[in-house]
């Protein structure tokens, strides 16, 4: 029996109120990422610091010495 067939059998045996609750949960789960993104966008547009809360990403060579720059400055 495939997982899909098993799920269909479980759904057929489940009471209606359980299925309704599960449907509500799925709808909330689908809308949660969208709502969170909208909330972040709203906060960023209303904030004096629009970059606050965004991830900070640095390259691997961020703190490597820049010998070419020092050589250019010494000339």
C-alpha positions as a Markdown table, in Angstrom:
| # | Residue | x | y | z |
|---|---|---|---|---|
| 1 | Unk | 0.0 | 0.0 | 0.0 |
| 2 | Unk | 1.4 | 3.4 | -0.9 |
| 3 | Unk | 1.6 | 6.3 | 1.6 |
| 4 | Unk | -1.1 | 8.1 | -0.4 |
| 5 | Unk | -3.5 | 5.2 | -0.1 |
| 6 | Unk | -2.7 | 4.9 | 3.6 |
| 7 | Unk | -3.4 | 8.5 | 4.1 |
| 8 | Unk | -6.7 | 8.3 | 2.2 |
| 9 | Unk | -7.8 | 5.4 | 4.5 |
| 10 | Unk | -6.9 | 7.3 | 7.6 |
| 11 | Unk | -8.8 | 10.4 | 6.3 |
| 12 | Unk | -11.9 | 8.2 | 5.5 |
| 13 | Unk | -11.9 | 6.8 | 9.1 |
| 14 | Unk | -11.3 | 10.2 | 10.8 |
| 15 | Unk | -14.1 | 12.3 | 12.2 |
| 16 | Unk | -15.1 | 15.4 | 10.4 |
| 17 | Unk | -14.1 | 17.8 | 13.2 |
| 18 | Unk | -10.6 | 16.4 | 13.1 |
| 19 | Unk | -10.3 | 16.9 | 9.3 |
| 20 | Unk | -11.6 | 20.4 | 9.7 |
| 21 | Unk | -9.0 | 21.2 | 12.3 |
| 22 | Unk | -6.3 | 19.7 | 10.1 |
| 23 | Unk | -7.4 | 21.8 | 7.2 |
| 24 | Unk | -7.3 | 25.0 | 9.3 |
| 25 | Unk | -3.8 | 24.0 | 10.5 |
| 26 | Unk | -2.6 | 23.5 | 6.9 |
| 27 | Unk | -4.0 | 26.9 | 5.9 |
| 28 | Unk | -2.2 | 28.6 | 8.8 |
| 29 | Unk | 1.0 | 26.8 | 8.0 |
| 30 | Unk | 0.8 | 28.0 | 4.4 |
| 31 | Unk | 0.0 | 31.6 | 5.3 |
| 32 | Unk | 2.6 | 31.8 | 8.1 |
| 33 | Unk | 5.7 | 32.4 | 5.9 |
| 34 | Unk | 3.9 | 35.0 | 3.9 |
| 35 | Unk | 2.6 | 36.8 | 7.0 |
| 36 | Unk | 6.1 | 36.8 | 8.5 |
| 37 | Unk | 7.6 | 38.3 | 5.3 |
| 38 | Unk | 4.8 | 40.9 | 5.2 |
| 39 | Unk | 5.5 | 41.8 | 8.8 |
| 40 | Unk | 9.2 | 42.2 | 8.2 |
| 41 | Unk | 8.6 | 44.4 | 5.2 |
| 42 | Unk | 6.1 | 46.5 | 7.1 |
| 43 | Unk | 8.6 | 46.9 | 10.0 |
| 44 | Unk | 11.5 | 47.8 | 7.6 |
| 45 | Unk | 9.5 | 50.4 | 5.7 |
| 46 | Unk | 8.3 | 52.0 | 9.0 |
| 47 | Unk | 11.7 | 51.9 | 10.6 |
| 48 | Unk | 14.5 | 54.4 | 10.5 |
| 49 | Unk | 16.9 | 51.4 | 10.2 |
| 50 | Unk | 15.6 | 49.4 | 7.3 |
| 51 | Unk | 18.6 | 47.0 | 7.3 |
| 52 | Unk | 18.0 | 46.0 | 10.9 |
| 53 | Unk | 17.1 | 42.3 | 11.1 |
| 54 | Unk | 18.6 | 41.4 | 7.8 |
| 55 | Unk | 21.3 | 38.7 | 7.8 |
| 56 | Unk | 25.0 | 39.9 | 7.7 |
| 57 | Unk | 27.1 | 37.8 | 5.3 |
| 58 | Unk | 30.9 | 38.2 | 5.1 |
| 59 | Unk | 33.2 | 36.6 | 2.6 |
| 60 | Unk | 35.8 | 34.1 | 3.7 |
| 61 | Unk | 38.6 | 36.5 | 3.0 |
| 62 | Unk | 37.0 | 39.4 | 4.9 |
| 63 | Unk | 39.9 | 39.8 | 7.3 |
| 64 | Unk | 42.7 | 38.7 | 5.0 |
| 65 | Unk | 45.6 | 41.2 | 4.8 |
| 66 | Unk | 45.6 | 43.3 | 1.6 |
| 67 | Unk | 49.3 | 43.5 | 0.7 |
| 68 | Unk | 48.6 | 45.1 | -2.7 |
| 69 | Unk | 46.8 | 48.0 | -1.0 |
| 70 | Unk | 49.6 | 48.6 | 1.5 |
| 71 | Unk | 52.2 | 48.5 | -1.4 |
| 72 | Unk | 50.1 | 51.0 | -3.4 |
| 73 | Unk | 49.9 | 53.3 | -0.3 |
| 74 | Unk | 53.6 | 53.2 | 0.3 |
| 75 | Unk | 54.4 | 54.4 | -3.3 |
